[in-house]
Amino acid sequence: MSIDFTDEQIERYSRHIILKDIGIGGQEKLLESKVLVIGAGGLGAPVALYLAAAGVGTIGIVDGDVVDLSNLQRQVIHFTPDLGKPKVLSAAEKMRAINPDVKVNTYQELAMASNILDLIKDYDFIVDGTDNFAAKFLINDACVIGKKPFSHGGILRFDGQTMTHTAGHACYRCVFQAPPPKDAVPTCSQAGVLGAIAGMLGTIQAAEVLKYITGTGTLLTNRLLIFDAAAMNFRTVKIKKNPNCAVCGDHPTIVTLTDEQQAVCDLKPRNNK
């Protein structure tokens, strides 16, 4: 069923509508689509803003945290008056303000093995905007089991990486297999992160979502995009679907979801007593 666009919508989405590869049909697809963003932090912030601005009809946002002063260096969807407010509510306010066409569903909870399949089931595409390995592997496994396409993203220091998974292509676990041993990889609290890196990677993830929904361009499937913003170098690494992958391989061993314990990206000082 085609959408009867109002004059206001035609003006709002005019730069999409006149774009040859999107047009009115692509904008209809966006307005009818449903995307879930897991994490309302550094990556989820620009993703959520750009998806809302683009007119993605229903956007779910998952996060159990509240806005902290240290978040504001990179989590651009949250403002100083939002300190102490649940991140999903803070994010939803900005998304609705930028585009009242958009329906925002908020889930003030952590994505866990017990609830993630229910969280993702009604959405067309999932965005991983989390900051720890346990969540990233959980999202990957849930999306593969639930047959959902998703975008992976990760940042640290000046570096970022992202890939897109769709059915039949390499998943995150095909590349990395399992979370690293505890303390093998520093967290943001130990190594830091340049705030703008979150925006750089988050907007790439948002572009992948819009491309997937509209059927435009070539997705980052079977490719890992890596950038070093200190040198401003970008490269893509070809990856392959692993027939021995524990979750998407020919004989998967991961058929149920479990939570793994991993340190999260906590920028608060630690008590080392």
C-alpha positions as CSV (number, residue, x, y, z in Angstrom):
1,M,0.0,0.0,0.0
2,S,1.5,3.3,-1.0
3,I,1.7,6.2,1.4
4,D,-0.2,9.4,0.7
5,F,2.5,11.9,1.5
6,T,1.5,15.2,3.0
7,D,3.1,18.4,1.6
8,E,5.1,18.7,4.8
9,Q,6.5,15.2,4.3
10,I,7.3,15.8,0.7
11,E,9.3,18.9,1.8
12,R,10.9,17.1,4.8
13,Y,12.1,14.1,2.7
14,S,12.7,16.1,-0.5
15,R,16.5,15.4,-0.6
16,H,15.7,11.6,-0.4
17,I,12.8,11.9,-2.9
18,I,14.9,13.6,-5.6
19,L,17.8,11.2,-5.0
20,K,17.8,8.8,-8.0
21,D,18.5,5.6,-6.1
22,I,15.9,6.3,-3.3
23,G,13.0,8.4,-4.6
24,I,9.4,8.2,-3.4
25,G,9.5,4.4,-3.3
26,G,12.6,4.3,-1.1
27,Q,11.1,6.9,1.3
28,E,8.0,4.8,1.6
29,K,10.1,1.8,2.5
30,L,11.8,3.8,5.2
31,L,8.5,5.0,6.7
32,E,7.2,1.5,6.8
33,S,10.4,0.0,8.3
34,K,11.3,-1.0,11.9
35,V,14.8,-0.7,13.3
36,L,16.1,-1.6,16.8
37,V,19.1,0.2,18.1
38,I,20.7,-1.6,21.1
39,G,22.7,0.9,23.1
40,A,21.9,4.6,23.4
41,G,25.5,5.6,23.9
42,G,28.3,6.8,21.6
43,L,27.3,4.7,18.6
44,G,23.6,4.6,19.2
45,A,23.3,8.3,19.5
46,P,24.2,9.3,15.9
47,V,22.5,6.2,14.6
48,A,19.2,7.0,16.3
49,L,19.3,10.7,15.3
50,Y,20.0,9.9,11.6
51,L,17.4,7.1,11.4
52,A,14.8,9.4,12.9
53,A,15.8,12.3,10.6
54,A,15.6,9.9,7.6
55,G,12.0,8.9,8.5
56,V,12.5,5.3,9.6
57,G,8.9,4.7,10.7
58,T,9.5,2.8,14.0
59,I,12.7,2.9,15.9
60,G,13.2,0.9,19.1
61,I,16.0,1.9,21.5
62,V,17.4,-0.4,24.2
63,D,19.5,0.8,27.2
64,G,19.3,0.3,30.9
65,D,21.6,3.1,31.9
66,V,21.1,6.8,32.9
67,V,22.9,9.8,31.4
68,D,26.2,10.5,33.1
69,L,28.4,13.6,32.8
70,S,31.2,11.5,31.2
71,N,28.8,10.4,28.4
72,L,28.4,13.9,27.0
73,Q,31.9,14.0,25.4
74,R,30.6,11.7,22.6
75,Q,27.0,10.7,23.1
76,V,25.5,13.6,21.2
77,I,21.9,12.7,21.7
78,H,22.1,13.6,25.4
79,F,22.4,17.1,26.7
80,T,23.6,18.5,30.1
81,P,20.1,18.9,31.4
82,D,19.5,15.2,30.8
83,L,22.0,14.1,33.6
84,G,20.4,11.3,35.6
85,K,17.7,10.7,33.1
86,P,17.3,7.2,31.6
87,K,19.2,7.2,28.3
88,V,16.2,5.8,26.3
89,L,13.9,8.6,27.5
90,S,16.6,11.2,26.7
91,A,17.2,9.8,23.3
92,A,13.5,9.4,22.5
93,E,12.9,13.1,23.3
94,K,15.5,14.2,20.7
95,M,14.3,11.7,18.1
96,R,10.7,12.8,18.4
97,A,11.8,16.5,18.3
98,I,13.7,16.0,15.1
99,N,10.9,14.1,13.4
100,P,7.4,13.7,14.8
101,D,6.6,11.2,12.0
102,V,8.7,8.6,13.8
103,K,7.3,6.2,16.4
104,V,9.9,5.5,19.1
105,N,9.7,2.4,21.3
106,T,11.8,2.6,24.5
107,Y,13.2,-0.4,26.4
108,Q,14.8,0.7,29.7
109,E,16.7,-2.6,30.2
110,L,19.8,-4.4,29.2
111,A,19.8,-6.8,26.3
112,M,20.3,-10.2,27.9
113,A,20.0,-13.8,26.8
114,S,16.6,-14.0,28.5
115,N,15.0,-11.1,26.6
116,I,17.0,-10.4,23.4
117,L,15.0,-12.6,21.1
118,D,11.8,-10.9,22.2
119,L,13.4,-7.5,21.8
120,I,14.5,-8.2,18.2
121,K,11.6,-10.2,16.9
122,D,9.4,-7.4,15.5
123,Y,12.2,-5.4,13.9
124,D,13.5,-5.5,10.3
125,F,17.1,-4.6,11.2
126,I,19.2,-4.5,14.4
127,V,22.0,-2.1,15.2
128,D,24.7,-3.0,17.7
129,G,25.6,0.2,19.5
130,T,27.0,-1.5,22.6
131,D,30.4,-1.1,24.3
132,N,31.4,-4.5,25.5
133,F,32.2,-7.9,24.0
134,A,29.6,-9.9,25.9
135,A,26.8,-7.8,24.4
136,K,28.3,-7.9,20.9
137,F,28.5,-11.7,20.8
138,L,25.0,-11.9,22.3
139,I,23.6,-9.6,19.7
140,N,25.4,-11.5,16.9
141,D,24.1,-14.9,18.1
142,A,20.6,-13.7,18.7
143,C,20.4,-12.1,15.2
144,V,21.7,-15.2,13.5
145,I,19.3,-17.5,15.5
146,G,16.5,-15.0,15.0
147,K,17.4,-14.5,11.3
148,K,17.8,-10.8,11.6
149,P,20.2,-8.6,9.7
150,F,22.4,-6.4,11.8
151,S,25.2,-3.9,11.9
152,H,28.2,-4.4,14.2
153,G,30.2,-1.4,15.4
154,G,33.1,-1.0,17.8
155,I,35.4,1.9,18.8
156,L,38.5,2.5,20.9
157,R,41.0,5.3,21.1
158,F,41.2,6.6,17.5
159,D,40.0,3.4,15.9
160,G,36.7,2.1,14.6
161,Q,35.4,-1.0,12.9
162,T,32.1,-2.1,11.4
163,M,30.5,-4.9,9.4
164,T,27.0,-5.8,8.3
165,H,25.5,-9.3,8.5
166,T,22.7,-10.6,6.4
167,A,21.6,-14.2,5.8
168,G,24.2,-16.3,4.1
169,H,27.1,-13.9,4.9
170,A,29.8,-13.9,7.5
171,C,28.7,-13.1,11.0
172,Y,30.7,-11.4,13.8
173,R,31.6,-14.8,15.3
174,C,32.9,-16.0,11.9
175,V,35.6,-13.4,12.3
176,F,36.3,-13.2,16.0
177,Q,35.0,-16.6,17.2
178,A,34.8,-15.8,20.9
179,P,35.3,-12.9,23.3
180,P,38.9,-12.1,24.2
181,P,40.2,-13.2,27.6
182,K,39.4,-10.8,30.4
183,D,41.7,-7.8,30.5
184,A,43.3,-8.8,27.1
185,V,41.7,-5.7,25.4
186,P,41.6,-2.4,27.3
187,T,38.3,-0.7,28.0
188,C,37.6,3.0,27.2
189,S,38.3,3.8,30.9
190,Q,41.8,2.4,30.4
191,A,42.6,3.6,26.9
192,G,40.2,6.5,26.2
193,V,38.3,7.3,23.0
194,L,38.1,10.4,20.8
195,G,34.6,11.6,21.0
196,A,34.1,12.3,17.3
197,I,35.0,8.6,16.5
198,A,31.6,7.6,17.8
199,G,30.0,10.0,15.3
200,M,32.1,8.7,12.4
201,L,31.3,5.1,13.0
202,G,27.7,5.7,14.0
203,T,26.8,7.5,10.8
204,I,28.4,4.7,8.8
205,Q,26.1,2.2,10.6
206,A,23.1,4.5,10.0
207,A,24.0,4.6,6.3
208,E,24.1,0.8,6.2
209,V,20.6,0.6,7.7
210,L,19.2,3.1,5.1
211,K,20.9,1.2,2.3
212,Y,19.5,-2.1,3.5
213,I,16.0,-0.8,3.8
214,T,16.0,1.0,0.4
215,G,18.0,-1.7,-1.4
216,T,20.6,0.9,-2.4
217,G,24.3,0.4,-2.9
218,T,26.5,-2.4,-1.6
219,L,26.4,-3.4,2.0
220,L,29.4,-4.1,4.2
221,T,28.7,-7.9,4.0
222,N,31.7,-10.2,4.0
223,R,33.8,-7.0,4.6
224,L,35.2,-5.5,7.8
225,L,35.6,-1.7,7.5
226,I,38.4,-0.4,9.7
227,F,39.6,3.1,10.2
228,D,42.3,4.9,12.1
229,A,41.2,8.5,12.6
230,A,44.6,9.6,13.9
231,A,46.1,9.0,10.5
232,M,42.6,9.2,8.8
233,N,43.2,6.0,7.0
234,F,40.3,3.7,6.0
235,R,40.6,0.1,4.7
236,T,38.3,-2.8,4.2
237,V,39.3,-6.4,4.9
238,K,37.5,-9.2,3.0
239,I,36.1,-11.8,5.3
240,K,34.4,-15.1,4.6
241,K,31.5,-17.1,6.1
242,N,33.1,-19.8,8.3
243,P,31.5,-23.2,7.7
244,N,32.8,-24.2,11.2
245,C,31.3,-21.1,12.9
246,A,29.7,-22.0,16.2
247,V,26.5,-20.2,15.4
248,C,26.1,-19.8,11.6
249,G,28.2,-22.7,10.4
250,D,27.1,-26.0,8.9
251,H,26.8,-27.7,12.3
252,P,26.2,-25.0,14.8
253,T,26.9,-25.7,18.5
254,I,25.4,-22.5,19.8
255,V,21.6,-23.1,19.6
256,T,20.6,-21.3,22.8
257,L,21.8,-18.0,24.2
258,T,23.9,-17.4,27.2
259,D,25.3,-14.3,29.0
260,E,29.0,-13.9,29.2
261,Q,30.8,-11.8,31.8
262,Q,32.9,-9.0,30.4
263,A,34.1,-5.6,31.6
264,V,32.0,-2.8,30.1
265,C,33.2,0.6,28.9
266,D,33.0,2.4,32.2
267,L,34.8,5.8,32.3
268,K,34.5,6.3,36.0
269,P,37.7,6.1,38.1
270,R,38.2,2.6,39.6
271,N,38.9,1.9,43.2
272,N,42.1,-0.2,43.2
273,K,42.3,-0.9,46.9
